[in-house]
């Protein structure tokens, strides 16, 4: 059997293969609420053949969004907009649905990428004052965020808890907390963004404290049989920043709390980063965390080929792979990988006739009559 198409259990969630559709921001929400674009996008990629689809970074408060078009789960309207989309997915797909809960911190109040991605001033239309561990802007020329006081820390922690409760009401199968890419949890972890002098800054123990408090608070309210993972940036790719050694220590602390996976990415906290891009360039980071911390890991980043993904799992570099751009380019990536590796995927019967004649075991019978 192909390693990529072997089953895995994450707490009470049984997955038929090791493929996840990675959370991908669509910048197409309206006041945080999912739109018709999300209906199409989510339903389409839930039929990719991946055992798990993860909904994009879903922000826990309005000022926690990256852009005015980012998805949220902080209001009744946000929750109501997602319900028919998820109901449709369950009618037509066997994929588990995860959700990534996030807060952008100082990287919020930004234009959509295709509009330039620059910071929107608080007094401009659709802009707001951002918050962060410290009053340090993400890059030169930006307005500084407001350093969070203890009331602000409590408010955001409670917002993560409230969003987790909404996710459970929606029937979400798993959660991923976004501790990567320069967003709020990562900002607390990295000495590049965190200049605090209280119990949340300075030492590694202190910088980990708030992200661990968020994890503990969410784990306390999300059903015990449902898994929770954390996405991390294993390195800032900047000297003196967050690095693999610190990521391993953070992962060990999360393992003590029975975290269900660490999704290993990198970068995002500083424009000074120098990332050595190439196929599977972050896979060694996943392997380092898996081996040193003894946790289940997900590898992500320029994983595009079926054999490449299978080798990552078979060689023990990660337990799952997550694909983003590859899934956008080929929304049936999982089907094609199964055909190449002699695996099996599920597909709705309306699509069975698409199966090639030489792939009879791919996803079931195809010989029904056409009228």
C-alpha positions in Angstrom: 0.0 0.0 0.0 1.2 3.5 -0.7 2.2 5.3 2.5 0.3 8.4 1.3 -2.9 6.4 1.1 -2.5 4.6 4.4 -5.0 5.6 7.2 -4.2 7.6 10.3 -6.1 8.5 13.4 -6.0 11.9 15.1 -7.6 11.5 18.4 -11.1 10.3 17.5 -10.9 11.4 13.8 -10.1 8.6 11.4 -8.6 9.7 8.1 -8.4 7.4 5.1 -5.2 9.0 3.7 -2.4 11.4 4.7 -3.4 14.4 2.5 -4.8 17.7 3.8 -6.0 20.7 1.8 -4.0 23.4 3.4 -5.8 26.5 4.8 -5.7 29.2 2.1 -6.9 32.8 2.6 -9.4 33.8 -0.1 -9.8 37.5 0.9 -13.4 37.2 -0.3 -15.5 37.5 2.9 -18.0 40.3 3.6 -17.6 41.7 7.1 -16.0 38.4 8.1 -18.8 36.3 6.6 -18.3 33.7 4.0 -19.6 34.6 0.5 -20.7 32.7 -2.6 -17.0 32.4 -3.5 -16.5 30.3 -0.4 -19.4 28.1 -1.3 -17.7 27.3 -4.6 -14.2 27.1 -3.3 -14.9 24.9 -0.2 -17.2 22.5 -2.0 -14.8 22.2 -4.9 -11.7 21.4 -2.9 -13.6 19.1 -0.5 -13.9 16.7 -3.5 -10.1 16.7 -4.1 -9.5 13.3 -2.7 -7.7 14.7 0.4 -9.0 13.1 3.6 -9.1 16.5 5.3 -9.9 20.0 4.1 -8.9 22.9 6.3 -10.9 26.1 6.1 -8.7 29.2 5.7 -7.4 31.4 8.5 -10.7 32.2 10.3 -10.3 35.2 12.5 -11.5 35.4 16.1 -12.3 39.2 16.2 -12.8 41.9 13.5 -9.5 43.6 14.2 -7.8 40.3 14.1 -8.4 40.0 10.3 -5.5 40.3 7.9 -7.6 42.3 5.4 -11.2 43.6 5.3 -11.9 40.6 3.1 -10.7 37.9 5.5 -13.0 35.3 7.0 -14.1 35.5 10.6 -16.0 33.6 13.2 -16.7 36.3 15.7 -20.4 37.0 15.1 -23.7 35.2 14.6 -23.7 36.4 11.0 -20.3 34.8 10.4 -21.5 31.5 11.9 -24.8 31.6 9.9 -23.0 32.2 6.6 -20.8 29.1 7.0 -23.6 26.8 7.9 -25.1 26.1 4.5 -21.6 25.7 3.0 -20.7 23.0 5.5 -24.1 21.4 5.2 -23.4 21.1 1.4 -20.0 19.6 2.0 -21.4 16.9 4.3 -24.0 16.0 1.7 -21.5 15.4 -1.1 -18.0 14.8 0.4 -16.5 12.3 2.9 -13.6 14.7 3.7 -13.2 15.8 7.3 -13.4 19.5 7.7 -10.9 21.4 9.9 -10.8 25.1 10.6 -7.7 27.3 11.3 -8.4 29.8 14.0 -6.3 32.9 13.7 -5.5 36.5 14.8 -3.4 38.7 12.5 -2.1 41.0 15.2 0.2 43.7 13.8 -0.2 42.3 10.2 -3.9 43.2 10.2 -5.6 46.1 8.5 -3.9 45.4 5.2 -5.0 45.5 1.6 -5.8 42.3 -0.3 -2.7 40.8 -2.0 -4.0 41.7 -5.4 -4.5 45.3 -4.2 -0.9 45.6 -3.1 -1.1 44.2 0.4 0.0 47.4 2.1 -1.1 48.6 5.5 -4.4 50.5 5.6 -4.2 53.4 8.1 -6.6 53.3 11.0 -8.4 56.5 9.9 -8.8 55.3 6.3 -11.8 53.5 4.9 -11.9 49.8 6.0 -8.8 50.4 8.2 -8.3 49.8 12.0 -5.7 50.1 14.7 -3.8 46.9 15.0 -2.6 45.2 18.2 0.5 43.1 19.0 2.7 42.0 21.8 4.8 45.2 21.5 4.4 48.6 19.7 6.8 47.5 16.9 5.6 47.7 13.3 6.0 44.8 11.0 8.2 46.8 8.6 9.7 50.3 8.3 7.2 53.0 7.4 4.1 51.2 8.9 2.2 52.6 11.8 3.0 50.8 15.0 0.5 48.5 16.6 -0.9 49.0 20.1 0.9 46.9 22.7 -1.7 44.6 24.3 -2.4 45.1 27.9 -3.7 42.3 30.1 -7.3 43.2 29.4 -6.5 42.9 25.7 -4.8 39.6 26.1 -7.8 38.2 28.0 -10.2 39.6 25.3 -8.4 37.8 22.5 -8.0 34.6 24.5 -11.7 34.6 25.1 -12.4 35.4 21.4 -10.5 32.2 20.5 -12.6 30.3 23.0 -15.8 31.8 21.6 -14.8 31.0 18.0 -14.0 27.4 19.0 -17.5 27.1 20.5 -19.0 28.4 17.2 -16.9 25.9 15.3 -18.2 23.1 17.4 -21.8 24.2 16.7 -21.0 24.2 13.0 -19.8 20.6 13.3 -16.2 21.3 12.5 -14.2 18.0 12.9 -10.8 19.5 14.0 -9.2 22.9 14.7 -5.8 24.3 13.9 -4.4 27.3 15.8 -2.4 29.6 13.6 0.9 30.2 15.3 2.9 30.9 12.1 3.5 33.4 9.3 4.0 36.4 11.5 0.5 36.5 13.0 -0.3 37.2 16.6 0.7 33.9 18.2 3.9 33.9 16.2 4.5 37.5 17.2 4.5 36.5 20.8 6.9 33.6 20.1 9.5 35.6 18.1 11.9 38.0 19.7 11.7 40.0 16.5 8.2 41.1 17.4 8.0 40.5 21.1 9.9 43.1 23.1 7.8 42.8 26.3 9.3 43.0 29.8 6.5 41.3 31.7 5.7 37.6 32.0 4.9 37.3 28.3 8.3 38.5 27.0 12.0 38.0 27.3 12.8 34.3 28.0 11.6 31.5 25.8 9.4 30.3 28.6 7.7 33.7 28.8 7.4 34.1 25.0 5.6 30.8 24.8 3.3 31.6 27.6 0.5 33.4 25.8 0.3 31.0 22.8 0.1 28.1 25.3 -2.6 29.9 27.2 -4.6 30.2 24.0 -4.1 26.5 23.2 -5.1 25.5 26.8 -8.2 27.6 26.7 -9.4 26.3 23.3 -8.6 22.7 24.3 -10.7 23.1 27.4 -13.9 23.9 25.4 -13.5 21.9 22.2 -14.8 18.3 22.5 -12.1 15.9 23.8 -12.6 13.5 21.0 -11.9 16.1 18.4 -8.2 16.9 17.5 -6.5 20.3 17.7 -3.2 21.0 15.9 -1.0 24.1 15.8 0.7 25.6 12.7 4.1 27.0 13.5 6.8 28.8 11.6 9.8 26.7 12.5 12.2 29.5 11.7 12.0 33.2 10.9 14.8 32.9 8.5 16.3 35.9 10.2 19.4 35.8 12.5 18.4 36.3 16.1 14.7 35.4 15.5 12.6 32.3 16.2 14.4 29.1 15.1 14.1 25.4 14.9 15.5 24.8 18.4 12.9 27.0 20.0 10.2 25.4 17.8 11.2 22.0 19.2 10.8 23.3 22.8 7.4 24.8 22.0 6.4 21.6 20.4 7.4 19.6 23.5 5.3 21.9 25.6 2.4 21.3 23.3 3.0 17.6 23.4 2.6 17.7 27.2 -0.8 19.1 26.4 -1.6 16.2 24.0 -1.5 18.4 20.8 -2.7 16.3 17.9 -0.3 17.7 15.2 2.2 20.4 14.5 1.8 21.8 11.0 5.4 22.9 10.2 5.8 26.0 8.0 8.2 28.9 8.2 8.8 32.7 7.9 6.4 35.6 7.9 7.4 37.7 10.9 9.9 40.0 9.2 10.5 41.4 5.7 14.2 40.7 6.2 13.7 36.9 5.9 15.7 35.1 3.3 13.8 31.9 2.4 15.6 29.2 0.3 12.7 28.2 -1.9 12.6 24.9 -3.6 10.5 21.7 -3.8 9.8 20.5 -0.3 12.0 23.2 1.2 10.2 23.0 4.6 10.2 19.2 4.9 13.5 19.1 6.8 11.9 21.4 9.4 9.0 19.0 9.8 11.4 16.1 10.2 13.4 17.9 12.8 10.3 18.7 14.9 8.9 15.2 14.5 12.2 13.5 15.6 13.1 15.8 18.4 9.7 16.5 19.9 8.0 13.2 19.2 4.9 14.8 17.8 2.7 14.1 14.8 3.7 16.5 12.0 2.3 17.9 8.8 4.7 18.9 6.1 3.8 21.8 3.8 5.4 24.0 1.2 6.0 23.3 -2.5 4.8 19.7 -2.3 3.3 19.1 -5.7 4.1 15.6 -6.9 2.4 12.4 -5.8 5.7 10.4 -5.5 7.3 13.3 -3.6 4.4 13.3 -1.1 4.5 9.5 -0.8 8.3 9.6 -0.1 7.8 12.2 2.6 5.4 9.9 4.5 7.2 6.7 3.8 10.6 8.0 5.0 9.1 9.3 8.2 9.8 13.0 7.6 6.1 13.8 8.4 2.9 12.0 9.1 0.7 14.0 6.7 1.3 16.5 3.9 -0.7 19.6 3.2 -1.1 21.1 -0.2 -2.2 24.6 -1.1 -1.1 25.9 -4.5 -1.0 22.4 -5.9 -4.7 21.9 -5.0 -5.7 25.3 -6.6 -3.9 24.2 -9.8 -5.3 20.7 -9.7 -8.5 20.5 -7.6 -8.5 16.7 -8.1 -4.9 16.2 -7.0 -5.8 13.4 -4.6 -7.6 11.5 -7.4 -4.6 11.7 -9.7 -2.2 10.8 -6.9 -4.3 7.7 -6.1 -4.2 6.7 -9.7 -0.4 7.0 -9.9 0.2 5.3 -6.5 -2.5 2.7 -6.8 -4.5 4.1 -3.9 -8.2 4.7 -3.4 -10.2 7.9 -2.8 -13.9 8.6 -2.3 -15.8 10.5 -4.9 -19.5 11.3 -5.4 -21.3 8.9 -7.8 -22.0 11.7 -10.2 -18.3 11.7 -11.0 -17.6 8.0 -11.2 -17.8 7.9 -14.9 -14.7 10.1 -15.1 -12.6 7.2 -13.8 -10.1 5.9 -16.5 -10.8 2.3 -17.7 -7.4 1.2 -16.4 -8.1 2.5 -12.9 -11.1 0.3 -11.8 -10.2 0.4 -8.1 -9.7 4.1 -7.9 -13.1 5.1 -6.4 -15.7 2.5 -7.2 -17.9 1.3 -10.0 -18.3 3.3 -13.1 -20.4 1.2 -15.4 -23.8 2.7 -15.1 -25.9 3.4 -18.2 -26.3 6.8 -19.7 -29.7 7.8 -21.1 
